[in-house]
Amino acid sequence: MTRMIIAGRQVDAHDGRTIDVVSPVDGEVFTTIPRGQQADVDAAVQAARAALEGDWGRMTALERGRLLLRLGESVLAHHEELAQLEARDTGKPMSTARGDITVLARYFEFYGSAADKVHGQTIPFQKDYSVQLIREPLGVTAHIIPWNYPAQMFGRSVAPALAMGNASVVKPAEDACLSVIRVAELALEVGFPAGALNIVTGLGEEAGASLSRHHDINFITFTGSNEVGVLIQQAAAVNAVKCVLELGGKSAHIVFDDANYKLAIPAIVKGIVHNTGQTCTAGSRLLVQRGVYADFMKALADEFSKVRAGTPDMDLDCGPLVNQAQFDRVNRYIAKGLADGLTVVAEGGIADGVPAGGYFVKPTLFSAPTHDSSSLLTEEIFGPVLVAVPFDTEADAIRLANATDYGLLGAVWTENGGRQQRVARGIKCGQVYINGFGAGGGVELPFGGVKKSGHGREKGFIALEEMSTTKTLIQFYGE
């Protein structure tokens, strides 16, 4: 059994209840976690508040940065152990899990180095006045993180919060939290004061809801579904708490007739099968200019059909889906695509020897005659399902790229420099790639969405601004 981390100690839920953790590889229970509830959330928030008023709150930015750097070093020293935990929880291939842990360490390195480089301002004002703008921590920050990238998401939201001097309470997903708890243990080992970082495990509707509506938190980050994000924002609004929300996407690749196939095709395949398509930034729509549509789809199908899903130790292109609910959801979408008359252009395969109870699904490439042929082109599937559709003009491509409620990511494939800029600027989303897709974590690159993909920004230096507030000091020094 794994335990929570509250006030620097490993603890069970206050009432002793637990949750079974099921392996996505074989569908079997392999451990349990505490089922935290309101009392456990209260204890964690109180511990965080006490840390702010104690040793953690008295630390300088330099000292905080050094602790984050030490934690990054510890993550690398325990790299394989953490990767094994990540793969066991999520079912992802070992190479993917190892990459996630490397990115986790990078978050602590980046924000550890940045902690003492957040400067204030001096503002020119009236005669005999000195005006300073200083940046301060928000206080107790709450972080509700998902199951698809638990280690990466932990680093993405918690590292900048700690760098700015906040004390944090983290509610990881009940489906995948083992790596997060282990990193919190490492944080204590390298010297983080008790209460600076607390982990409460449990169900979203219990521990997550209790945390999001807690009267003594000052900020919330959440990555997950739009529906849950709305609930969290409503709960936070009661206490006037700021939120940064990343709520999914329906990102489009736009392939023009002058695209470089050798660059585009591998990136498009990887962009939908990586992490078994369980990625907010997955390139789940493909818009291809009509003149090259047939030729491009043939080349893409050849590559797509080579994709294989397997267990973590097989280290293939993707693993299983994370749980039974996700397995059922993706299969429903595939069935709906067929019922809507979409054409299956190619399928990946499932490796021989995978356990019968695992949540494995064949990656599927569909072709649609028009963008309004099926809801598969507008709804987030969160699985290895890619739907392609032809377009005619540049304006048509931009219109179709924007024809969803989401706006997280996009990609433009063309050798025409002017078109690259016009289309990239025309797509309504938070991040656009030109002749590429994905950045191996992209720790330095500001990230977030528009429309129903959420609001606020993570990653890069801008996250330090999100995780802090300003205070204006106005001093009269005249007579």
C-alpha positions as a printed Julia matrix, in Angstrom:
479×3 Matrix{Float64}:
   0.0     0.0     0.0
   1.1     3.54   -0.8
   0.54    6.37    1.69
  -0.14   10.1     1.41
   2.36   12.82    2.35
   1.0    15.44    4.75
   3.08   17.73    6.97
   6.23   15.8     6.13
   4.85   12.42    7.18
   3.52    9.36    5.39
  -0.09    8.92    6.47
  -3.18    6.87    5.74
  -6.6     8.39    5.17
  -8.12    9.59    8.45
 -10.79    6.87    8.3
  -8.48    4.16    6.93
 -10.37    3.72    3.64
  -8.46    2.79    0.51
  -8.84    2.59   -3.28
  -7.7    -0.35   -5.38
  -5.24    0.52   -8.15
  -5.76   -1.55  -11.3
  -3.03   -2.26  -13.83
  -4.05   -1.23  -17.36
  -1.83   -4.0   -18.71
  -3.83   -6.92  -17.29
  -6.83   -5.4   -15.49
  -5.67   -6.75  -12.12
  -5.4    -4.89   -8.78
  -1.74   -4.48   -7.85
  -1.78   -2.03   -4.91
  -3.99    0.33   -2.93
  -3.88    4.03   -2.12
  -5.56    6.02    0.66
  -9.04    7.34   -0.09
  -8.55   10.87    1.21
 -11.54   13.06    1.98
 -12.38   16.44    3.53
 -10.51   15.8     6.79
  -7.36   14.8     4.92
  -7.57   17.83    2.64
  -8.03   20.05    5.71
  -4.9    18.57    7.29
  -2.87   19.09    4.11
  -3.99   22.7     3.67
  -3.26   23.44    7.33
   0.21   21.91    6.93
   0.86   24.07    3.87
  -0.28   27.2     5.7
   1.96   26.37    8.64
   4.93   25.9     6.29
   4.33   29.36    4.83
   4.36   30.82    8.3
   7.42   28.78    9.26
  10.69   27.58    7.72
   9.47   27.46    4.14
   8.08   30.99    4.2
  11.34   32.35    5.64
  13.52   30.87    2.89
  15.09   33.16    0.33
  14.54   32.64   -3.38
  18.12   31.4    -3.66
  17.51   28.76   -0.99
  14.27   27.62   -2.63
  16.02   27.34   -5.97
  18.77   25.22   -4.5
  16.22   22.82   -3.04
  14.48   22.48   -6.4
  17.81   21.79   -8.08
  18.59   19.12   -5.49
  15.22   17.54   -6.14
  15.96   17.5    -9.86
  19.24   15.73   -9.14
  17.45   13.21   -6.91
  14.89   12.5    -9.64
  17.71   11.7   -12.04
  19.42    9.53   -9.42
  16.16    7.55   -9.05
  15.34    7.72  -12.76
  14.73    4.04  -13.44
  12.76    3.49  -10.23
  10.44    6.4   -11.08
  10.07    5.27  -14.7
   9.07    1.8   -13.56
   6.41    3.29  -11.26
   5.14    5.53  -14.07
   4.89    2.61  -16.51
   3.27    0.33  -13.95
   0.58    2.91  -13.21
  -0.17    4.05  -16.75
   0.87    1.11  -18.96
   2.96    3.35  -21.21
   6.07    1.96  -22.96
   9.23    2.1   -20.88
  10.98    4.49  -23.28
   8.03    6.9   -22.93
   8.05    6.57  -19.14
  11.79    7.2   -19.02
  11.33   10.29  -21.18
   8.64   11.57  -18.83
  10.97   11.28  -15.83
  13.7    13.13  -17.7
  11.24   15.96  -18.38
  10.17   15.92  -14.71
  13.78   16.5   -13.67
  14.04   19.29  -16.24
  11.12   21.14  -14.62
  12.94   21.22  -11.29
  16.18   22.26  -13.01
  14.51   25.04  -14.98
  12.5    26.52  -12.14
  15.23   25.93   -9.58
  17.53   28.05  -11.71
  14.82   30.68  -12.23
  13.7    31.07   -8.6
  16.03   33.98   -7.77
  15.69   35.68  -11.14
  12.14   37.0   -10.78
  12.64   40.74  -10.38
  10.35   43.62   -9.52
  10.05   47.03  -11.14
  10.52   50.67  -10.3
   7.75   52.8   -11.78
   8.28   56.52  -12.58
   5.62   58.55  -10.79
   5.07   62.01   -9.37
   7.82   64.12   -7.84
   8.84   63.05   -4.34
   7.41   59.54   -4.78
   9.14   56.2    -5.11
   7.02   53.37   -6.54
   8.06   49.73   -6.48
   6.3    46.71   -7.91
   7.25   43.54   -6.06
   6.2    39.97   -6.77
   4.99   37.72   -3.96
   3.75   34.13   -3.61
   0.02   33.52   -3.75
  -0.01   31.34   -0.64
  -1.37   27.79   -0.61
  -1.65   26.42   -4.13
  -3.77   23.4    -5.07
  -2.82   21.17   -7.97
  -5.24   18.58   -9.38
  -3.31   16.55  -11.93
  -4.4    13.87  -14.41
  -3.46   10.26  -15.01
  -2.0    10.51  -18.5
   1.31   12.18  -17.54
   1.39   12.17  -13.73
   5.12   12.81  -13.37
   5.31   15.48  -16.05
   2.16   17.25  -14.89
   3.44   17.24  -11.32
   6.62   19.0   -12.4
   4.79   21.35  -14.72
   2.46   22.77  -12.08
   4.28   22.25   -8.77
   7.85   23.28   -9.67
   6.98   26.92  -10.56
   4.63   27.16   -7.58
   7.4    26.12   -5.18
   9.96   28.29   -6.96
   7.81   31.34   -6.21
   7.54   30.42   -2.53
   4.04   28.96   -2.41
   3.25   25.86   -0.35
   1.43   23.19   -2.35
  -1.25   20.55   -1.94
  -1.43   18.03   -4.79
  -4.34   15.72   -5.6
  -3.09   13.24   -8.2
  -5.46   11.06  -10.21
  -6.48    7.89   -8.41
  -5.58    5.86  -11.52
  -1.92    6.93  -11.53
  -0.2     8.57   -8.58
   2.71    6.33   -7.54
   5.48    8.38   -9.18
   4.07   11.6    -7.72
   4.1    10.23   -4.17
   7.64    8.94   -4.6
   8.86   12.34   -5.81
   7.27   13.96   -2.74
   9.22   11.5    -0.59
  12.41   12.51   -2.4
  11.58   16.16   -1.75
  11.6    15.49    1.99
  14.85   13.58    1.69
  16.64   16.51    0.0
  15.47   18.96    2.67
  12.11   20.48    1.8
  10.48   21.63    5.06
   7.46   19.71    6.29
   4.26   21.03    4.75
   5.84   22.77    1.77
   4.63   19.92   -0.44
   1.67   17.72    0.47
   0.03   14.85   -1.45
  -3.59   13.82   -0.88
  -4.82   10.8    -2.83
  -8.46    9.97   -3.38
 -11.39   10.25   -5.74
 -11.98   13.41   -7.74
 -15.53   13.84   -6.47
 -14.32   13.56   -2.87
 -10.73   14.73   -2.32
 -10.59   16.78   -5.54
 -13.89   18.52   -4.85
 -12.9    19.21   -1.23
  -9.64   20.77   -2.32
 -11.13   22.95   -5.07
 -13.73   24.47   -2.74
 -11.45   24.82    0.29
 -11.69   28.25    1.89
  -7.97   28.47    2.69
  -6.38   27.86   -0.7
  -5.27   30.73   -2.91
  -4.82   29.21   -6.35
  -5.75   26.08   -8.37
  -4.21   24.39  -11.37
  -6.19   21.66  -13.09
  -5.6    19.57  -16.21
  -8.43   17.33  -17.34
 -11.82   17.34  -18.96
 -13.78   20.48  -19.74
 -16.73   19.22  -17.68
 -14.65   18.8   -14.52
 -12.79   22.04  -15.2
 -16.09   23.93  -15.15
 -16.98   22.38  -11.78
 -13.59   23.3   -10.33
 -13.85   26.87  -11.58
 -17.33   27.21  -10.09
 -16.12   25.88   -6.72
 -13.09   28.2    -6.75
 -15.24   31.21   -7.62
 -17.04   31.0    -4.26
 -13.73   31.9    -2.56
 -12.51   34.2    -5.39
  -9.63   31.83   -6.1
  -7.69   32.14   -9.35
  -7.45   29.08  -11.63
  -5.2    27.96  -14.45
  -7.12   25.35  -16.43
  -5.95   23.11  -19.27
  -9.04   21.28  -20.5
  -8.1    19.26  -23.57
  -7.99   19.8   -27.28
  -8.86   18.66  -30.76
  -5.66   19.71  -32.46
  -5.34   19.75  -36.25
  -2.45   19.04  -38.59
  -2.85   21.13  -41.76
  -0.97   19.55  -44.67
  -0.61   21.65  -47.83
   0.29   20.35  -51.26
   3.95   21.4   -50.88
   4.46   19.64  -47.52
   7.55   17.56  -46.9
   6.16   14.03  -46.51
   9.33   12.71  -44.88
   8.93   15.22  -42.05
   5.16   15.25  -41.79
   4.15   11.59  -41.86
   6.26   10.29  -38.94
   5.28   13.31  -36.83
   1.57   12.87  -37.6
   1.65    9.18  -36.68
   3.58    9.78  -33.48
   1.34   12.73  -32.63
  -1.71   10.46  -32.3
  -0.25    7.18  -31.01
   2.16    8.65  -28.46
   0.89    7.77  -24.98
  -1.85    5.82  -26.77
  -3.46    9.06  -27.87
  -4.18    9.97  -24.24
  -2.7    13.42  -24.67
  -4.44   16.79  -24.61
  -2.16   17.96  -27.41
  -2.69   14.86  -29.58
  -2.93   15.69  -33.26
  -6.3    13.97  -33.61
  -7.48   15.76  -36.77
  -5.74   15.76  -40.14
  -6.61   18.32  -42.82
  -4.96   17.57  -46.17
  -5.17   19.7   -49.32
  -7.4    17.95  -51.83
  -4.89   17.8   -54.68
  -2.54   15.54  -52.69
  -5.1    13.91  -50.42
  -5.13   10.45  -52.03
  -1.36   10.28  -52.39
  -0.66   11.56  -48.88
  -3.21    9.23  -47.27
  -1.66    6.22  -49.03
   1.79    7.11  -47.7
   0.37    7.81  -44.24
  -1.56    4.52  -44.19
   1.63    2.58  -44.96
   3.33    4.12  -41.93
   0.28    3.96  -39.66
  -0.23    0.24  -40.28
   3.2    -0.44  -38.78
   2.15    0.87  -35.34
   1.97   -1.69  -32.56
   0.58   -1.59  -29.02
   2.05   -3.71  -26.25
   3.08   -3.94  -22.63
   5.59   -1.47  -21.11
   8.47   -3.96  -21.3
   7.78   -4.62  -25.0
   8.51   -0.9   -25.51
   6.49   -0.54  -28.69
   4.71    2.51  -30.14
   1.99    2.66  -27.49
   0.57    0.78  -24.53
  -2.95    0.1   -23.26
  -5.53    2.7   -22.38
  -5.45    3.61  -18.71
  -8.67    1.99  -17.43
 -11.89    0.22  -18.34
 -13.85    3.46  -18.71
 -11.33    4.87  -21.16
 -11.24    1.56  -23.05
 -15.02    1.61  -23.41
 -15.03    5.27  -24.42
 -12.5     4.87  -27.24
 -14.19    1.76  -28.57
 -17.53    3.61  -28.61
 -15.97    6.35  -30.73
 -14.49    3.84  -33.16
 -17.9     2.17  -33.48
 -19.51    5.58  -34.02
 -17.05    6.41  -36.76
 -18.02    3.25  -38.56
 -21.72    3.96  -38.04
 -21.24    7.49  -39.42
 -19.84    6.03  -42.61
 -16.18    6.98  -42.12
 -13.66    4.84  -43.99
 -10.98    2.92  -42.11
  -7.82    3.72  -44.06
  -5.41    1.83  -41.8
  -5.17    0.12  -38.44
  -2.24   -0.55  -36.18
  -1.92   -3.84  -34.38
  -1.75   -5.32  -30.91
   1.36   -7.35  -30.2
   1.15  -11.07  -29.58
   1.37  -12.1   -25.95
  -0.33   -9.13  -24.29
  -2.49  -10.12  -21.27
  -6.12  -10.87  -22.14
  -7.45   -8.46  -19.48
  -5.44   -5.46  -20.67
  -7.07   -2.34  -22.1
  -5.47   -2.56  -25.53
  -7.07   -1.06  -28.64
  -5.95   -0.99  -32.27
  -4.84    2.5   -33.37
  -7.25    3.56  -36.13
  -6.94    5.97  -39.07
 -10.25    7.16  -40.53
 -11.0     9.2   -43.64
 -14.07   11.47  -43.74
 -15.56   13.12  -46.82
 -16.29   16.4   -45.0
 -15.52   17.93  -41.62
 -19.16   17.68  -40.52
 -19.39   13.95  -41.34
 -18.99   12.83  -37.72
 -18.54   14.09  -34.17
 -15.18   12.3   -34.22
 -13.87   15.45  -35.91
 -15.01   17.81  -33.15
 -15.04   15.83  -29.88
 -11.97   14.82  -27.9
 -11.62   11.02  -28.08
  -8.45   10.73  -25.99
  -7.27    7.6   -27.73
  -5.22    6.55  -30.79
  -7.89    7.56  -33.32
  -7.03    9.95  -36.17
  -9.6    11.33  -38.63
  -8.52   12.89  -41.93
 -10.54   15.16  -44.21
  -9.64   17.07  -47.4
  -9.68   20.87  -47.81
  -9.31   23.14  -50.81
  -7.94   26.59  -50.02
  -5.86   28.24  -47.34
  -8.94   30.0   -46.0
 -10.78   26.68  -45.95
  -7.98   25.1   -43.91
  -8.08   27.86  -41.29
 -11.86   27.67  -41.05
 -11.82   23.9   -40.51
  -8.96   24.07  -38.01
 -11.08   26.47  -35.94
 -14.3    24.45  -36.31
 -14.25   22.95  -32.8
 -14.9    24.25  -29.29
 -11.24   23.58  -28.43
  -8.13   25.65  -29.08
  -4.98   24.11  -27.63
  -2.53   23.23  -30.4
  -2.09   23.16  -34.15
   0.47   22.25  -36.8
   1.1    23.67  -40.27
   2.98   21.68  -42.91
   4.1    23.8   -45.87
   7.32   25.12  -47.41
   5.71   28.49  -48.23
   7.0    31.01  -45.68
   4.17   33.49  -46.07
   1.57   30.74  -45.78
   3.27   29.41  -42.66
   2.74   32.74  -40.91
  -0.75   33.42  -42.24
  -2.12   30.03  -41.26
  -0.31   29.84  -37.91
  -1.66   33.25  -36.96
  -5.13   32.32  -38.2
  -5.51   29.22  -36.04
  -7.23   30.04  -32.74
  -5.13   28.11  -30.25
  -2.37   28.56  -27.7
   0.55   26.95  -29.53
   1.29   26.27  -33.21
   4.06   24.16  -34.73
   5.36   24.86  -38.24
   6.83   21.8   -39.99
   7.07   19.95  -36.7
   4.96   18.63  -33.85
   5.73   18.2   -30.17
   8.81   19.36  -28.33
   9.77   16.59  -25.9
   8.2    18.31  -22.92
   8.88   21.88  -24.03
   9.54   23.05  -20.47
  10.66   26.48  -21.68
   7.68   27.07  -23.98
   4.56   28.85  -22.62
   1.6    26.51  -22.94
  -2.17   26.73  -22.58
  -5.38   27.0   -24.53
  -8.19   29.25  -25.65
 -11.93   28.62  -25.97
 -12.92   25.43  -24.12
  -9.31   24.29  -23.89
  -9.04   26.51  -20.83
  -7.16   29.62  -19.79
  -3.93   30.68  -18.13
  -0.43   29.58  -19.09
   2.0    27.01  -17.8
   5.65   26.29  -18.66
   8.34   28.88  -19.32
   8.86   32.02  -17.28
   5.23   33.0   -17.67
   4.27   30.25  -15.22
   6.15   32.11  -12.49
   3.86   35.07  -13.08
   0.77   32.82  -12.93
   1.99   31.35   -9.64
   2.5    34.73   -7.95
   0.91   38.12   -7.49
   2.16   41.69   -7.44
   2.15   44.31   -4.72
   2.67   48.01   -5.43
   4.58   50.04   -2.83
   4.04   53.82   -3.05
   6.34   55.88   -0.84
   6.23   59.66   -0.39
   9.68   60.92    0.55
   9.11   64.67    0.29
   8.78   67.22    3.1
